[in-house]
Amino acid sequence: MNNRFGLSPSTAETYRITAILPAREDNSPQYRIRNDDERHERVTTEDSLEELPVPSARGDAPEEKEPDNG
């Protein structure tokens, strides 16, 4: 998944979902995400994620989510 947090697509970072959190009051699902280059995790809502293909060992491409803040 990519996380843009208001950044342009060229500066977006790739994150992985580490936990599914309770939905917000407006029923938006939330996720804890992490970038392997950072020491901390972030929290984001499902509406800010965008799917990315992730290559597997077999060569097929399951999808992850990428944040889309714009």
DSSP file (Angstrom, degrees, kcal/mol; ACC not computed):
  #  RESIDUE AA STRUCTURE BP1 BP2  ACC     N-H-->O    O-->H-N    N-H-->O    O-->H-N    TCO  KAPPA ALPHA  PHI   PSI    X-CA   Y-CA   Z-CA
    1    1 A M              0   0    0      0, 0.0    14,-3.0     0, 0.0    65,-0.4   0.000 360.0 360.0 360.0 151.6    0.0    0.0    0.0
    2    2 A N  E     -A   14   0A   0     48,-0.7     2,-0.5    12,-0.3    48,-0.5  -0.875 360.0-155.6-108.4 144.7    1.1    3.5   -0.5
    3    3 A N  E     +A   13   0A   0     10,-3.4    10,-1.9    -2,-0.4    65,-0.1  -0.974  16.3 172.2-120.8 117.5    0.6    6.3    2.0
    4    4 A R    >   -     0   0    0     -2,-0.5     3,-2.5    44,-0.4    -1,-0.1   0.803  11.7-169.4 -96.3 -32.4    0.6    9.8    0.7
    5    5 A F  T 3  S-     0   0    0      1,-0.3     3,-0.1    43,-0.2    -2,-0.0   0.867  84.9 -41.8  40.8  46.9   -0.5   11.8    3.8
    6    6 A G  T 3  S+     0   0    0      1,-0.3    -1,-0.3     0, 0.0     2,-0.2   0.515 113.7 126.8  83.9   5.0   -1.0   14.8    1.5
    7    7 A L    <   -     0   0    0     -3,-2.5    -1,-0.3     1,-0.1    62,-0.2  -0.537  67.1 -97.4 -92.9 161.2    2.1   14.2   -0.6
    8    8 A S    >   -     0   0    0     -2,-0.2     3,-1.6     1,-0.1     4,-0.5  -0.359  39.9-105.6 -70.1 157.9    2.4   13.9   -4.3
    9    9 A P  G >  S+     0   0    0      0, 0.0     3,-0.9     0, 0.0    -1,-0.1   0.813 119.7  60.5 -56.4 -30.5    2.4   10.4   -5.8
   10   10 A S  G 3  S+     0   0    0      1,-0.2    -3,-0.0     3,-0.0    -2,-0.0   0.758 110.0  40.9 -70.6 -22.1    6.1   10.7   -6.5
   11   11 A T  G <  S+     0   0    0     -3,-1.6    -1,-0.2     2,-0.1    -4,-0.0   0.345  87.9 123.5-105.0   5.9    6.9   11.2   -2.8
   12   12 A A    <   -     0   0    0     -3,-0.9     2,-0.3    -4,-0.5    -8,-0.2  -0.339  51.8-141.6 -66.5 148.2    4.4    8.6   -1.6
   13   13 A E  E     -A    3   0A   0    -10,-1.9   -10,-3.4    -2,-0.0     2,-0.5  -0.774  12.7-118.0-109.2 155.2    5.8    5.8    0.6
   14   14 A T  E     +A    2   0A   0     -2,-0.3    22,-0.3   -12,-0.3     2,-0.3  -0.829  36.8 178.2 -95.9 129.6    4.8    2.1    0.7
   15   15 A Y        -     0   0    0    -14,-3.0     2,-0.4    -2,-0.5    20,-0.2  -0.846  19.9-139.8-125.0 159.6    3.4    0.8    3.9
   16   16 A R  E     -B   34   0B   0     18,-2.5    18,-2.1    -2,-0.3     2,-0.5  -0.936  26.5-112.2-119.0 148.6    2.0   -2.5    5.1
   17   17 A I  E     +B   33   0B   0     -2,-0.4    16,-0.3    16,-0.2     3,-0.1  -0.660  33.6 174.6 -78.8 126.2   -1.1   -2.9    7.3
   18   18 A T  E     +     0   0B   0     14,-3.1     2,-0.3    -2,-0.5    15,-0.2   0.621  64.0   6.9-106.2 -18.8   -0.1   -4.3   10.8
   19   19 A A  E     -B   32   0B   0     13,-1.4    13,-2.6     2,-0.0     2,-0.5  -0.978  60.0-129.4-161.4 148.7   -3.4   -4.2   12.5
   20   20 A I  E     -B   31   0B   0     -2,-0.3    11,-0.2    11,-0.2     3,-0.1  -0.910  34.0-161.3 -99.0 126.6   -7.1   -3.6   11.9
   21   21 A L  E     -B   30   0B   0      9,-2.5     9,-0.8    -2,-0.5     3,-0.1  -0.592  29.5 -79.6-104.7 165.1   -8.5   -1.1   14.4
   22   22 A P        -     0   0    0      0, 0.0    -1,-0.1     0, 0.0     6,-0.0  -0.296  58.2 -97.3 -60.1 149.3  -12.1   -0.3   15.6
   23   23 A A        -     0   0    0      6,-0.1    22,-0.0     1,-0.1     4,-0.0  -0.285  39.0-109.0 -66.4 153.1  -14.0    1.9   13.2
   24   24 A R    >   -     0   0    0      4,-2.4     3,-2.2     1,-0.1    -1,-0.1  -0.164  41.7 -89.4 -71.7 175.2  -14.3    5.7   13.9
   25   25 A E  T 3  S+     0   0    0      1,-0.3    -1,-0.1     2,-0.1    -2,-0.1   0.794 131.4  55.2 -58.9 -28.8  -17.5    7.3   15.0
   26   26 A D  T 3  S-     0   0    0      2,-0.1    -1,-0.3     1,-0.0    -2,-0.1   0.227 122.3-108.8 -89.2  15.4  -18.5    7.8   11.3
   27   27 A N    <   +     0   0    0     -3,-2.2    -2,-0.1     1,-0.2    -4,-0.1   0.612  67.8 150.9  68.2  16.4  -18.0    4.0   10.8
   28   28 A S        -     0   0    0      1,-0.1    -4,-2.4    -6,-0.0    -1,-0.2  -0.686  48.7-122.2 -76.7 121.8  -14.8    4.5    8.7
   29   29 A P        -     0   0    0      0, 0.0    17,-2.4     0, 0.0     2,-0.3  -0.355  28.3-151.2 -61.8 145.0  -12.5    1.5    9.2
   30   30 A Q  E     -BC  21  45B   0     -9,-0.8    -9,-2.5    15,-0.2     2,-0.3  -0.891  10.4-166.4-120.8 151.8   -9.1    2.3   10.6
   31   31 A Y  E     -BC  20  44B   0     13,-3.0    13,-2.5    -2,-0.3     2,-0.5  -0.983  20.7-133.0-135.9 145.1   -5.7    0.5   10.1
   32   32 A R  E     -BC  19  43B   0    -13,-2.6   -14,-3.1    -2,-0.3   -13,-1.4  -0.876  36.0-172.3 -93.0 130.1   -2.3    0.7   11.8
   33   33 A I  E     -BC  17  42B   0      9,-3.0     9,-2.7    -2,-0.5     2,-0.3  -0.866  11.0-163.7-127.1 158.2    0.3    0.9    9.1
   34   34 A R  E     -BC  16  41B   0    -18,-2.1   -18,-2.5    -2,-0.3     2,-0.5  -1.000  13.5-151.8-145.4 140.8    4.1    0.7    9.0
   35   35 A N    >   -     0   0    0      5,-0.5     3,-2.0    -2,-0.3   -20,-0.1  -0.943  24.6-133.8-105.9 132.5    6.9    1.6    6.7
   36   36 A D  T 3  S+     0   0    0     -2,-0.5    -1,-0.1   -22,-0.3   -21,-0.1   0.698 104.3  58.5 -63.0 -18.4   10.0   -0.6    7.2
   37   37 A D  T 3  S+     0   0    0      2,-0.0     2,-0.3    -3,-0.0    -1,-0.3   0.536  97.9  72.7 -87.3  -6.6   12.2    2.5    7.0
   38   38 A E  S <  S-     0   0    0     -3,-2.0    -3,-0.0     2,-0.1     0, 0.0  -0.778  70.1-144.1-109.5 153.6   10.5    4.2   10.0
   39   39 A R  S    S+     0   0    0     -2,-0.3     2,-0.3     2,-0.1    -1,-0.1   0.526  81.2  56.9 -90.3  -7.0   10.6    3.3   13.7
   40   40 A H  S    S-     0   0    0     -5,-0.1    -5,-0.5     0, 0.0     2,-0.3  -0.766  74.6-126.0-122.2 166.4    7.0    4.1   14.4
   41   41 A E  E     -C   34   0B   0     -2,-0.3     2,-0.3    -7,-0.1    -7,-0.2  -0.706  19.2-148.5-105.7 162.6    3.6    3.1   13.1
   42   42 A R  E     -C   33   0B   0     -9,-2.7    -9,-3.0    -2,-0.3     2,-0.4  -0.843   8.4-132.9-124.5 162.9    0.8    5.3   11.8
   43   43 A V  E     +C   32   0B   0     -2,-0.3     2,-0.3   -11,-0.2   -11,-0.2  -0.970  30.9 167.0-117.1 135.4   -3.0    5.1   11.9
   44   44 A T  E     -C   31   0B   0    -13,-2.5   -13,-3.0    -2,-0.4     2,-0.2  -0.954  31.0-115.2-142.6 160.8   -5.0    5.8    8.8
   45   45 A T  E >   -C   30   0B   0     -2,-0.3     3,-1.7   -15,-0.2   -15,-0.2  -0.610  30.1-112.5 -96.1 159.7   -8.6    5.3    7.6
   46   46 A E  G >  S+     0   0    0    -17,-2.4     3,-1.9     1,-0.3   -16,-0.1   0.829 112.9  64.2 -60.1 -34.2   -9.7    3.0    4.8
   47   47 A D  G 3  S+     0   0    0    -18,-0.3    -1,-0.3     1,-0.3    21,-0.1   0.624  99.2  54.8 -69.4  -9.9  -10.7    5.9    2.5
   48   48 A S  G <  S+     0   0    0     -3,-1.7   -44,-0.4    19,-0.1     2,-0.3   0.276  92.3  94.4-102.7  10.8   -7.1    7.0    2.4
   49   49 A L    <   -     0   0    0     -3,-1.9     2,-0.4    18,-0.5    19,-0.1  -0.779  53.1-166.1-104.0 147.5   -5.7    3.7    1.2
   50   50 A E        -     0   0    0    -48,-0.5   -48,-0.7    -2,-0.3     2,-0.1  -0.995  26.6-111.8-131.3 137.3   -5.1    2.7   -2.4
   51   51 A E        -     0   0    0     14,-0.5    14,-0.3    -2,-0.4    12,-0.1  -0.398  31.4-172.3 -72.2 143.5   -4.5   -0.9   -3.6
   52   52 A L  E     -D   64   0C   0     12,-1.9    12,-3.1    -2,-0.1     2,-0.2  -0.986  27.2-114.4-130.2 142.2   -1.0   -1.9   -4.9
   53   53 A P  E     -D   63   0C   0      0, 0.0    10,-0.2     0, 0.0     8,-0.1  -0.578  28.6-161.3 -73.1 140.2    0.0   -5.1   -6.6
   54   54 A V        -     0   0    0      8,-3.0     2,-0.0    -2,-0.2    -2,-0.0  -0.976  16.6-128.7-124.5 117.0    2.5   -7.1   -4.5
   55   55 A P        -     0   0    0      0, 0.0     2,-0.2     0, 0.0     6,-0.2  -0.356  25.4-157.1 -64.9 141.9    4.5   -9.7   -6.3
   56   56 A S    >   -     0   0    0      4,-1.8     3,-1.1     1,-0.0     5,-0.0  -0.604  33.9 -98.3-111.0 176.0    4.5  -13.2   -4.7
   57   57 A A  T 3  S+     0   0    0      1,-0.3    -1,-0.0    -2,-0.2     0, 0.0   0.779 123.9  54.1 -64.6 -27.0    6.9  -16.1   -4.9
   58   58 A R  T 3  S-     0   0    0      2,-0.1    -1,-0.3     1,-0.0     3,-0.1   0.560 117.2-111.9 -85.9  -8.1    4.6  -17.7   -7.5
   59   59 A G  S <  S+     0   0    0     -3,-1.1    -2,-0.1     1,-0.4     2,-0.1   0.317  78.6 119.5  96.7  -9.6    4.6  -14.7   -9.7
   60   60 A D        -     0   0    0     -5,-0.1    -4,-1.8     1,-0.0    -1,-0.4  -0.387  61.8-125.8 -82.9 172.1    1.0  -13.6   -9.3
   61   61 A A        -     0   0    0     -6,-0.2    -1,-0.0    -2,-0.1     2,-0.0  -0.768  21.4-171.0-126.1  86.8    0.2  -10.2   -7.8
   62   62 A P        -     0   0    0      0, 0.0    -8,-3.0     0, 0.0     2,-0.3  -0.369  30.1-116.0 -66.0 159.2   -2.2  -10.1   -4.8
   63   63 A E  E     -D   53   0C   0    -10,-0.2     2,-0.2   -12,-0.1   -12,-0.1  -0.774  27.9-174.3-107.8 145.4   -3.2   -6.6   -3.9
   64   64 A E  E     -D   52   0C   0    -12,-3.1   -12,-1.9    -2,-0.3     2,-0.4  -0.636  34.0 -97.3-115.1 180.0   -2.6   -4.4   -0.9
   65   65 A K        -     0   0    0    -14,-0.3   -14,-0.5    -2,-0.2   -50,-0.2  -0.821  27.2-160.8-107.5 145.3   -4.1   -1.0   -0.2
   66   66 A E        -     0   0    0    -65,-0.4   -63,-0.3    -2,-0.4   -15,-0.1  -0.981  28.0-110.9-122.2 130.0   -2.4    2.4   -0.8
   67   67 A P        -     0   0    0      0, 0.0   -18,-0.5     0, 0.0     2,-0.4  -0.310  26.9-164.6 -60.2 141.3   -3.5    5.6    0.9
   68   68 A D        +     0   0    0    -21,-0.1   -19,-0.2   -19,-0.1   -65,-0.1  -0.848  16.3 167.7-130.3  94.4   -5.2    8.1   -1.5
   69   69 A N              0   0    0     -2,-0.4   -21,-0.1   -62,-0.2    -1,-0.1  -0.034 360.0 360.0 -98.0  30.9   -5.3   11.5    0.1
   70   70 A G              0   0    0    -65,-0.0    -1,-0.2   -62,-0.0   -22,-0.0   0.443 360.0 360.0-171.4 360.0   -6.2   13.5   -2.8
